[in-house]
Amino acid sequence: MKAPELVVSATPHIHSGNSVRKMMLSIIIALLPAVGMGCYLYGFAALKVIAISVISAVAWEAIFQKMMGREITVSDLSGAASGLIFAMLLPPTLPWWIIIIGTLLLILLGKEIYGGRGCNPFNGVLVAYVALQLSYPQQMIAWAIPEGDLMTEFPPLQVLRDEGVSSLAMYFTNKDLLLGIPIIGAIGEVSKVALLLGGIFLIIRRTISWYIPASFLLGMVIFSGIFWLSDAEQYASPVFHLLAGGGFLAAFFLATDPTTSPVTKPGMIIYGLLCGVLAMIIRMWSQWIDGAYFAIFIISMLTPLLDKIKPRVYGRVKASVSS
C-alpha cells in the first residue's frame, strides 16, 4: 500500500475559484452598456476608436512580452480590458495613430517595463491618458456631435467653466446628465446609468469593493457641496458635479484597479475620499475641466502609505507584568 504523501506549500491553501481572466471578463461585460451608449451616440466613429484601442493594446502586450522573454498572456484578457477602458476616455474623433501611441504607453510604461501584470505602481490606462492630454491637448478635446437634439456643442463642465452656473439650466437637466442623451463627452463617460449598471455588476460579482467608488463619489459631493452651500450663484450643485464629467467612470473602473489601490478598508475609504476631493479641486481651479482621472493618477502614489493602515488584530495576548 502506497504511503500518503505530505505536501508542503505556501499559502493560500484554498483557492477562491477567481482568476485574472474571470476578473477581466467581468470588467469587459460591465463596460458593455457604456460601449453600447457610446456607439449609439457617436456611431461608427466610436466603434472604430474602441476597436483600434483594444486590438493595438493586445498586440503591444504580445510584442513586448515576446521581446522581454516572458510568457505571452494575452489570453487572460488584461490587455483587452485595459484597451477597452482606455477607449472609454477618448473622444470619438481621435486620430488612429494617437490611439496607437496611447496603447503603446499603456502597455510599455504602464505594465511591462515594471515586470508585467501586478508589478506596475501606476494604472497604465491613466499613464497613457495623462501623456496624451499633455502631448495632444487639442485632439483630446475635439468633441464629436452625438445624435439627438443638442443644446450645446460643449461638455457640461466646459459650459460651467465658460458660461457659469446660471447657464446650466438652459442646456441640461439632471435627467439629460444621468442618461447622457445627448451630452458631449468621451465615448464611455456620458451615460451615468450605463456606468452605474456596470459598477453594480462588478460589486455583485465581487470583482471590486464598493468602498472605493462610494467614498470617491462621496468626496466629490461633500467638497462641492460645501462651496455650493456657501455661494450657489458661483458654484454648481453637488448633483451636477456628480452627473457631469468622468466621475462615475473614474470611481468604478479606474480607482478600483487592484494593483494601484489600497487593500484595507480604511485605506480604501481614505483613498476614495482623497481622489474625490482632489478631482473637485482640479475641476474648480486648474486648467483642466475635469480632474477625475488626474486625481486618481496622483493619489495612487499614496497607496503604499495607505496600505500601512492595518486593521486591528484580534486575539493578541498582552505580556503579563510580574510583581
KENU-937387 format. One record per residue: x, y, z of N, C-alpha, C in turn. Coordinates in steps of 0.02 Angstrom, whole numbers, padded with zeros to 5 digits, always signed. Layout:
XYZXYZXYZ/...
***
This chain:
+00042-00059+00000+00000+00000+00000+00044+00062+00000/+00027+00109-00045+00067+00169-00052+00055+00216+00007/+00110+00239+00038+00104+00284+00094+00079+00352+00071/+00036+00386+00110+00012+00453+00091+00069+00503+00090/+00066+00548+00042+00118+00599+00035+00100+00662+00074/+00149+00691+00106+00140+00754+00140+00166+00810+00095/+00120+00852+00073+00138+00907+00027+00139+00972+00067/+00195+01006+00066+00202+01070+00100+00207+01124+00047/+00163+01174+00052+00163+01229+00003+00147+01294+00037/+00160+01348+00001+00147+01415+00028+00073+01430+00025/+00052+01476+00068-00018+01498+00068-00031+01540+00005/-00095+01546-00016-00155+01518+00016-00166+01445-00004/-00198+01407+00040-00209+01336+00027-00278+01324-00003/-00323+01372+00002-00390+01366-00026-00398+01419-00080/-00415+01399-00141-00423+01444-00198-00495+01467-00202/-00505+01531-00213-00573+01559-00217-00609+01540-00281/-00572+01515-00330-00602+01500-00395-00598+01559-00442/-00576+01617-00417-00570+01676-00460-00504+01673-00498/-00499+01711-00551-00439+01713-00591-00435+01781-00626/-00376+01796-00652-00368+01860-00688-00415+01862-00748/-00420+01807-00784-00464+01805-00842-00537+01819-00823/-00560+01789-00769-00629+01800-00747-00640+01872-00727/-00592+01901-00692-00597+01971-00671-00599+02017-00732/-00554+02006-00779-00552+02049-00839-00615+02041-00881/-00641+01979-00884-00702+01967-00922-00761+02004-00889/-00763+02004-00822-00815+02041-00787-00812+02116-00802/-00751+02143-00804-00743+02214-00819-00767+02229-00890/-00750+02186-00937-00771+02196-01006-00847+02194-01011/-00878+02146-00978-00951+02140-00979-00983+02202-00946/-00953+02225-00891-00980+02283-00856-00977+02346-00898/-00930+02350-00944-00923+02409-00987-00968+02407-01048/-00999+02351-01062-01040+02344-01123-01097+02395-01126/-01133+02409-01071-01184+02461-01076-01156+02529-01096/-01098+02548-01069-01067+02612-01087-01042+02610-01160/-01016+02552-01181-00995+02544-01250-01055+02552-01297/-01110+02519-01279-01170+02524-01320-01196+02595-01325/-01195+02631-01269-01218+02701-01270-01172+02744-01311/-01107+02733-01305-01059+02772-01345-01068+02761-01419/-01078+02698-01439-01089+02683-01510-01156+02710-01534/-01206+02710-01490-01272+02738-01508-01266+02813-01522/-01228+02848-01480-01223+02921-01487-01177+02941-01544/-01121+02906-01552-01069+02928-01599-01060+02881-01659/-01096+02826-01660-01096+02783-01719-01030+02748-01732/-01013+02742-01796-00954+02705-01817-00889+02736-01791/-00888+02801-01781-00827+02834-01756-00807+02807-01688/-00856+02797-01644-00842+02769-01578-00819+02697-01583/-00853+02658-01625-00835+02588-01634-00764+02581-01661/-00744+02626-01705-00677+02624-01733-00624+02637-01680/-00636+02688-01638-00589+02703-01584-00582+02644-01536/-00639+02613-01518-00639+02556-01472-00600+02498-01503/-00613+02483-01566-00580+02426-01599-00504+02438-01604/-00483+02498-01623-00412+02513-01629-00378+02508-01560/-00411+02534-01509-00381+02534-01442-00373+02462-01416/-00425+02422-01421-00422+02353-01395-00371+02311-01434/-00375+02313-01500-00331+02271-01541-00258+02292-01532/-00244+02357-01532-00175+02379-01526-00147+02365-01456/-00189+02370-01404-00166+02354-01336-00147+02281-01331/-00187+02237-01358-00172+02165-01356-00109+02151-01397/-00103+02184-01455-00044+02173-01497+00020+02198-01462/+00018+02257-01432+00077+02283-01397+00096+02237-01339/+00046+02211-01304+00060+02166-01248+00097+02104-01272/+00074+02074-01326+00107+02014-01353+00177+02030-01377/+00185+02087-01410+00250+02106-01437+00301+02116-01381/+00284+02154-01329+00332+02168-01276+00346+02107-01232/+00296+02066-01222+00308+02004-01184+00355+01959-01223/+00348+01957-01289+00393+01916-01330+00464+01946-01329/+00469+02012-01335+00535+02044-01335+00571+02035-01268/+00534+02033-01214+00564+02028-01148+00570+01957-01123/+00554+01909-01166+00563+01839-01149+00514+01814-01097/+00455+01845-01092+00405+01823-01044+00352+01781-01078/+00314+01747-01037+00257+01709-01063+00205+01757-01092/+00180+01742-01151+00129+01784-01182+00062+01768-01149/+00033+01818-01117-00027+01807-01076-00088+01846-01102/-00092+01857-01167-00148+01895-01194-00214+01860-01183/-00212+01794-01172-00274+01756-01161-00307+01772-01094/-00271+01806-01048-00302+01823-00984-00346+01886-00989/-00347+01917-01048-00391+01973-01064-00373+02038-01029/-00316+02041-00994-00298+02103-00960-00282+02159-01010/-00248+02141-01064-00234+02191-01116-00297+02215-01150/-00343+02169-01164-00406+02188-01196-00448+02233-01150/-00451+02216-01085-00489+02256-01038-00459+02326-01031/-00392+02330-01027-00359+02395-01022-00372+02437-01084/-00367+02406-01142-00380+02442-01204-00452+02467-01208/-00499+02428-01183-00569+02449-01184-00581+02507-01136/-00553+02503-01075-00561+02559-01028-00529+02622-01057/-00471+02615-01088-00437+02673-01117-00480+02705-01172/-00512+02664-01213-00555+02691-01265-00613+02731-01237/-00637+02712-01177-00693+02747-01146-00675+02819-01128/-00610+02834-01120-00587+02900-01100-00575+02946-01159/-00582+02921-01220-00561+02957-01279-00620+02987-01317/-00608+03043-01352-00660+03069-01397-00664+03026-01460/-00722+03020-01490-00729+02977-01550-00694+03004-01612/-00668+03065-01608-00634+03095-01666-00558+03086-01663/-00533+03053-01612-00460+03049-01602-00428+03009-01660/-00376+03036-01691-00343+03000-01747-00315+02933-01725/-00314+02886-01772-00294+02817-01756-00223+02813-01730/-00178+02855-01756-00108+02849-01736-00097+02874-01665/-00138+02920-01641-00133+02942-01572-00158+02887-01525/-00211+02852-01546-00236+02795-01506-00182+02742-01499/-00147+02727-01553-00094+02676-01551-00036+02698-01507/-00019+02763-01510+00033+02788-01465+00010+02781-01392/-00054+02795-01380-00080+02788-01313-00077+02717-01286/-00096+02668-01327-00094+02599-01304-00022+02574-01297/+00023+02601-01338+00095+02586-01329+00118+02607-01260/+00101+02669-01241+00120+02693-01175+00085+02654-01120/+00022+02637-01132-00017+02599-01083+00017+02533-01066/+00037+02496-01117+00067+02430-01106+00140+02435-01084/+00179+02477-01117+00251+02480-01103+00265+02515-01036/+00242+02578-01030+00257+02616-00969+00208+02602-00913/+00151+02573-00929+00102+02558-00878+00104+02488-00851/+00142+02443-00884+00141+02374-00860+00207+02338-00871/+00226+02328-00933+00280+02281-00949+00348+02304-00924/+00360+02370-00924+00427+02393-00903+00440+02379-00830/+00388+02369-00790+00396+02356-00718+00398+02281-00702/+00390+02240-00752+00391+02168-00740+00328+02132-00758/+00279+02168-00784+00218+02135-00806+00159+02149-00760/+00105+02114-00772+00042+02124-00736+00052+02116-00661/+00027+02163-00622+00030+02160-00550+00091+02193-00519/+00139+02213-00561+00201+02244-00535+00201+02320-00546/+00152+02346-00581+00152+02417-00600+00130+02462-00542/+00167+02515-00529+00148+02562-00475+00093+02610-00495/+00081+02619-00560+00030+02664-00585-00017+02626-00632/-00078+02650-00635-00127+02621-00682-00106+02639-00753/-00094+02589-00794-00071+02601-00862-00118+02643-00903/-00183+02635-00894-00232+02674-00930-00223+02748-00915/-00211+02764-00851-00202+02834-00832-00135+02862-00855/-00084+02819-00856-00019+02841-00883-00028+02864-00955/-00063+02824-00995-00074+02841-01065-00119+02902-01072/-00171+02906-01031-00217+02963-01035-00181+03029-01019/-00143+03030-00965-00107+03091-00945-00057+03111-00999/-00022+03062-01026+00027+03076-01079-00006+03107-01140/-00063+03080-01160-00097+03108-01219-00127+03176-01205/-00152+03187-01144-00178+03253-01127-00124+03306-01129/-00065+03289-01107-00010+03337-01107+00021+03346-01176/+00020+03293-01217+00053+03295-01282+00007+03318-01338/-00056+03300-01334-00104+03316-01388-00169+03345-01358/-00163+03402-01324-00222+03429-01289-00279+03448-01336/-00264+03474-01394-00318+03494-01439-00355+03434-01468/-00319+03382-01486-00351+03322-01512-00393+03287-01459/-00372+03292-01396-00409+03258-01342-00473+03294-01323/-00484+03355-01348-00547+03389-01335-00583+03407-01400/-00566+03370-01454-00601+03379-01518-00664+03337-01516/-00717+03363-01487-00777+03325-01474-00818+03315-01537/-00849+03257-01542-00896+03243-01596-00966+03263-01575/-01010+03273-01624-01080+03291-01610-01122+03228-01609/-01152+03211-01552-01191+03149-01549-01259+03157-01581/-01293+03100-01590-01361+03100-01616-01408+03129-01563/-01460+03165-01586-01510+03192-01540-01514+03267-01543/-01562+03295-01506-01573+03367-01504-01523+03399-01456/-01470+03425-01484-01415+03451-01443-01424+03525-01430/-01417+03545-01367-01424+03615-01348-01358+03653-01350/-01303+03618-01343-01237+03649-01344-01186+03600-01372/-01134+03625-01402-01082+03583-01432-01022+03574-01386/-01032+03586-01321-00977+03579-01273-00999+03534-01216/-00951+03501-01183-00968+03459-01125-00995+03502-01068/-01034+03473-01023-01063+03511-00968-01011+03549-00926/-00955+03517-00911-00905+03550-00870-00873+03609-00907/-00868+03604-00972-00842+03660-01011-00891+03718-01011/-00956+03703-01016-01007+03755-01012-01004+03790-00944/-00996+03750-00891-00989+03779-00824-00929+03826-00821/-00873+03805-00848-00812+03845-00846-00820+03910-00887/-00851+03906-00945-00854+03963-00991-00912+04011-00976/-00970+03983-00957-01030+04024-00952-01057+04031-00881/-01033+03992-00834-01054+03999-00766-01114+03957-00747/-01130+03957-00684-01184+03915-00657-01252+03932-00686/-01265+03996-00695-01331+04019-00717-01351+03992-00785/-01303+03973-00826-01318+03949-00893-01334+03874-00896/-01319+03837-00843-01326+03765-00846-01397+03743-00859/-01446+03776-00827-01516+03756-00835-01541+03766-00906/-01508+03808-00944-01528+03820-01014-01511+03760-01058/-01460+03722-01039-01434+03670-01083-01447+03599-01057/-01449+03590-00992-01451+03522-00965-01504+03516-00909/-01533+03458-00905-01572+03439-00846-01535+03381-00813/-01552+03367-00751-01520+03310-00717-01534+03245-00754/-01593+03240-00785-01609+03180-00824-01564+03174-00884/-01550+03230-00918-01504+03228-00975-01435+03203-00954/-01411+03231-00898-01344+03212-00874-01342+03139-00852/-01397+03115-00823-01400+03046-00799-01400+02996-00857/-01440+03010-00908-01447+02965-00965-01391+02976-01016/-01366+03038-01021-01315+03053-01070-01342+03063-01140/-01406+03080-01146-01437+03088-01212-01467+03158-01217/-01441+03200-01264-01374+03193-01293-01326+03239-01255/-01271+03213-01235-01220+03250-01198-01153+03241-01233/-01115+03295-01240-01048+03292-01269-01000+03265-01216/-00953+03223-01239-00902+03198-01194-00864+03140-01224/-00823+03108-01183-00786+03049-01206-00835+02992-01220/-00812+02942-01255-00855+02888-01279-00892+02854-01222/-00858+02839-01168-00888+02797-01116-00911+02833-01054/-00904+02899-01050-00917+02933-00987-00984+02970-00984/-01020+02975-01040-01078+03019-01042-01139+02990-01007/-01151+02925-01013-01211+02894-00984-01195+02867-00914/-01220+02902-00863-01207+02880-00795-01248+02818-00777/-01306+02809-00808-01346+02749-00796-01308+02687-00819/-01278+02691-00878-01240+02635-00905-01181+02618-00860/-01145+02669-00836-01088+02657-00793-01109+02631-00725/-01165+02655-00700-01190+02632-00635-01210+02558-00639/-01243+02539-00693-01261+02469-00702-01198+02425-00704/-01147+02448-00740-01085+02410-00743-01051+02407-00675/-01051+02462-00638-01020+02462-00572-01055+02416-00524/-01122+02416-00524-01160+02371-00480-01146+02299-00498/-01140+02285-00562-01124+02217-00585-01057+02195-00556/-01007+02238-00558-00940+02221-00532-00942+02210-00457/-00982+02251-00422-00987+02242-00349-01021+02177-00332/-01076+02161-00367-01111+02098-00355-01066+02039-00369/-01027+02044-00422-00980+01990-00440-00919+01988-00394/-00913+02037-00350-00856+02044-00305-00790+02052-00342/-00796+02081-00401-00735+02099-00439-00703+02160-00408/-00745+02206-00384-00720+02266-00349-00757+02271-00282/-00729+02311-00237-00762+02327-00174-00799+02392-00181/-00855+02399-00145-00894+02461-00150-00863+02519-00112/-00814+02505-00069-00786+02558-00027-00755+02614-00068/-00717+02597-00119-00682+02649-00158-00730+02691-00199/-00773+02661-00242-00819+02705-00280-00865+02746-00236/-00890+02716-00182-00936+02754-00138-00900+02813-00106/-00840+02802-00080-00803+02857-00048-00778+02908-00099/-00762+02886-00159-00742+02932-00213-00799+02980-00228/-00858+02954-00242-00915+02996-00259-00936+03039-00199/-00930+03010-00138-00947+03048-00078-00899+03107-00069/-00835+03096-00082-00786+03150-00078-00803+03207-00126/-00825+03191-00187-00845+03242-00235-00906+03280-00209/-00955+03244-00183-01017+03276-00159-01003+03322-00100/-00965+03297-00052-00951+03337+00009-00913+03401-00009/-00860+03394-00048-00819+03453-00063-00857+03504-00105/-00891+03480-00158-00929+03527-00199-00989+03555-00161/-01018+03515-00115-01075+03538-00076-01057+03595-00030/-00998+03594-00001-00976+03647+00044-00975+03714+00006/-00947+03715-00053-00943+03778-00091-01010+03798-00120/-01051+03749-00138-01118+03764-00164-01161+03796-00110/-01157+03770-00049-01196+03798+00006-01172+03869+00024/-01108+03882+00014-01081+03947+00030-01098+03999-00023/-01101+03978-00087-01117+04026-00141-01144+03986-00201/-01210+03977-00203-01241+03938-00256-01240+03973-00323/-01228+04039-00323-01225+04076-00386-01158+04067-00422/-01107+04050-00386-01041+04041-00416-01022+03968-00425/-01045+03925-00380-01025+03855-00381-01085+03811-00398/-01074+03761-00441-01128+03716-00461-01145+03667-00405/-01203+03638-00410-01227+03593-00357-01189+03527-00357/-01189+03492-00301-01157+03426-00299-01188+03376-00348/-01253+03382-00360-01286+03337-00408-01258+03347-00478/-01248+03410-00497-01218+03424-00563-01149+03394-00568/-01107+03406-00518-01039+03380-00520-01037+03304-00519/-01085+03274-00486-01088+03201-00484-01106+03172-00552/-01151+03206-00588-01176+03179-00651-01139+03205-00713/-01097+03254-00705-01059+03282-00761-00988+03255-00761/-00960+03246-00819-00890+03226-00824-00879+03152-00811/-00818+03136-00791-00797+03066-00786-00796+03037-00716/-00835+03065-00670-00833+03041-00601-00853+02968-00594/-00907+02948-00626-00931+02879-00620-00883+02830-00653/-00858+02847-00712-00810+02804-00746-00747+02797-00705/-00723+02852-00677-00663+02850-00635-00674+02810-00572/-00731+02819-00539-00744+02787-00475-00750+02712-00480/-00785+02687-00531-00798+02615-00536-00745+02577-00575/-00713+02608-00625-00671+02570-00670-00597+02588-00668/-00579+02643-00636-00508+02663-00634-00481+02665-00563/-00518+02696-00517-00495+02700-00448-00492+02631-00415/-00529+02583-00440-00533+02516-00410-00481+02468-00438/-00435+02492-00478-00382+02449-00505-00347+02412-00447/-00348+02346-00445-00323+02310-00387-00248+02318-00374/-00210+02332-00426-00137+02339-00417-00117+02405-00386/-00154+02458-00402-00133+02525-00382-00178+02557-00329/-00224+02519-00300-00268+02545-00248-00255+02508-00183/-00272+02537-00126-00259+02505-00061-00299+02440-00052/-00277+02399-00005-00309+02334+00005-00349+02331+00070/-00338+02378+00116-00376+02377+00179-00436+02423+00174/-00488+02410+00214-00548+02451+00211-00535+02524+00229/-00499+02538+00285-00484+02609+00300-00444+02642+00244/-00396+02605+00216-00356+02633+00161-00399+02647+00100/-00445+02602+00084-00489+02613+00027-00532+02675+00036/-00560+02683+00096-00604+02740+00109-00566+02806+00104/-00507+02809+00136-00467+02870+00133-00445+02884+00061/-00424+02832+00026-00403+02838-00044-00460+02866-00087/-00520+02838-00080-00576+02861-00119-00594+02933-00104/-00596+02951-00040-00612+03019-00020-00561+03069-00048/-00497+03052-00043-00445+03096-00069-00451+03105-00144/-00466+03051-00179-00475+03055-00252-00533+03101-00269/-00589+03093-00234-00647+03135-00247-00635+03208-00233/-00602+03222-00177-00587+03292-00160-00539+03323-00210/-00485+03286-00227-00437+03314-00274-00468+03323-00343/-00512+03278-00363-00547+03286-00427-00584+03352-00429/-00617+03371-00374-00654+03433-00372-00607+03493-00370/-00552+03488-00335-00503+03543-00334-00477+03557-00405/-00461+03504-00441-00437+03512-00509-00491+03541-00554/-00553+03518-00546-00608+03545-00586-00617+03620-00574/-00614+03640-00513-00632+03709-00495-00577+03759-00511/-00514+03740-00501-00461+03790-00502-00401+03774-00546/-00406+03724-00589-00350+03709-00634-00369+03723-00706/-00323+03714-00751-00337+03724-00822-00378+03666-00851/-00381+03609-00816-00418+03551-00840-00490+03555-00817/-00536+03544-00863-00606+03550-00844-00630+03491-00802/-00597+03434-00808-00616+03375-00768-00553+03345-00737/-00554+03338-00672-00494+03314-00637-00499+03244-00611/-00552+03206-00629-00562+03140-00600-00504+03093-00616/-00482+03092-00678-00429+03045-00698-00361+03067-00672/-00348+03132-00673-00285+03157-00645-00281+03144-00570/-00338+03150-00536-00339+03140-00464-00319+03069-00445/-00346+03020-00481-00328+02950-00466-00254+02938-00479/-00229+02965-00533-00158+02957-00551-00113+02984-00495/-00132+03041-00466-00091+03073-00414-00099+03036-00347/-00161+03023-00327-00173+02992-00262-00148+02921-00259/-00145+02886-00316-00119+02818-00315-00047+02814-00291/-00011+02871-00293+00057+02872-00267+00057+02862-00191/+00001+02875-00158-00003+02866-00086-00023+02796-00066/-00037+02752-00114-00061+02685-00098-00014+02646-00052/+00052+02646-00064+00096+02610-00017+00090+02636+00055/+00080+02702+00062+00073+02731+00129+00005+02711+00159/-00048+02713+00119-00114+02695+00144-00118+02620+00162/-00079+02579+00128-00079+02508+00144-00048+02493+00212/-00014+02542+00242+00014+02533+00309-00039+02541+00363/-00098+02565+00343-00154+02569+00391-00183+02499+00397/-00167+02465+00451-00186+02395+00458-00246+02388+00504/-00288+02339+00492-00345+02328+00537-00321+02302+00605/-00363+02310+00654-00347+02287+00722-00341+02211+00723/-00290+02187+00754-00278+02115+00759-00312+02089+00823/-00356+02040+00815-00391+02011+00873-00353+01948+00898/-00356+01939+00963-00326+01879+00991-00255+01887+01014/-00228+01947+01011-00160+01958+01033-00156+01955+01110/-00108+01919+01136-00100+01911+01208-00051+01963+01234/-00074+02002+01282-00030+02052+01311+00018+02018+01361/+00078+02044+01363+00127+02017+01409+00107+02035+01481/+00110+01987+01523+00092+01998+01593+00149+02033+01629/+00131+02075+01676+00181+02112+01715+00192+02075+01780/+00252+02052+01789+00269+02015+01851+00274+02061+01910/+00250+02039+01965+00253+02081+02026+00321+02078+02057/
***
